[in-house]
Amino acid sequence: MMADEQVLGVPLARLEALGRFTGLTTDVARYWPALLDPEHLSFRPRSECETDPSWLQLIPYAVLECGGRVFHYTRGSKGGEARLHALRSVGIGGHINPTDTGSKDSYRAGLERELAEEVELPRVVAERVAGLVYDPATPVGAVHLGVIHVLNLAGDTVRPLDPALALPGMATRAELLAEADRLESWSRLLLEAGLTGVG
């Protein structure tokens, strides 16, 4: 991470105005369009944001699913967020930067860039925003707001392109929750809520 990396986010006060939640919410209609309003979004230096819980970094968190099984991996030591190393995750995503521009809004462009950088995918047949996650109980969660995108794939062959995605595989929700203590908090929350996977 470069000290001057600019990342997209929204003031915590905006979330509080909409009705602050802790953990996971599936009330997407209430929160998501309002949080994505350009009037409230801005870029700030990541070095400042990582310790400032009054401003939440927006993180698209894409979950890849096929036939009731979910792509998962273990965060390797080469990953950008040292506080998450060695934890299992079902989410692909990262920060949105000012370079994420073009024909789409910065958020959408950033989501697509993260996916293209991290994994090679079969065709996406459906996508939905399934929820948002805010977990101020942890140092990472206190400064990030995750947006859960569930992508249903035409096949289950997902190939990691980033070496930080170690020990990849596909598993059911029940199989992943059987080792819930090894999951990062966002992954555990969405799996416990049944947003993806069967069983």
C-alpha positions, 0 to 999 in steps of 0.5 A: 500500500502506498502512503498516498493511495487515494480511496473512496469512502463515505462519512460515518455520519451518512450511515448514521443518518440512514440508520446505523447498523452493526454487523450485516444488513440485507436492507439494500434498498434503504442503504445502498442507493443513498450511500452511493450518492456522489454528493456524499462520496469522496477520495481521501488518503488511505494512510489517514483513513485506516485509523479514522472511524469517522470515515468509512472506506467503501469495499466491494466484496464479491462472492462467487457462487455456482451450484450452491458452492462458494469460492473461498481462499486463505489470505496469504502474506502477500495480501494488502491488508496485514490484519487479515493474513491467514484468515479464510475468505469468500470475498474478492474485492478491495479499495476504489481508487481515482483511476477507476473511471471510464464509462462506468461510475468509479465504484462499479469500475473498481469492482470490475478491476478488482475481479479482473486483477484477482481471478479468472472467472467463468461467465457471470449469469446473475449478480445481486447486491445482497447486503452491506456489512459494517463491523466496528468491533474489529480495527479493520471493520471499524474503518470499512463498509463492505458491499456484498455482491453475489455473482452466480457463475456458469461454471465452478472453475475459478482461477486465482491470478493473485498469489495472495489468494492461497489454497483456493477451492469451492465449498458449501456454506455448511462446510465453510461454517464448520470451520467458522473460527478460521473465517474473516468476520465479513465472510462469517457474517454473510455465511451465517446469514445464508446469503450464499451457499446451500446447506 
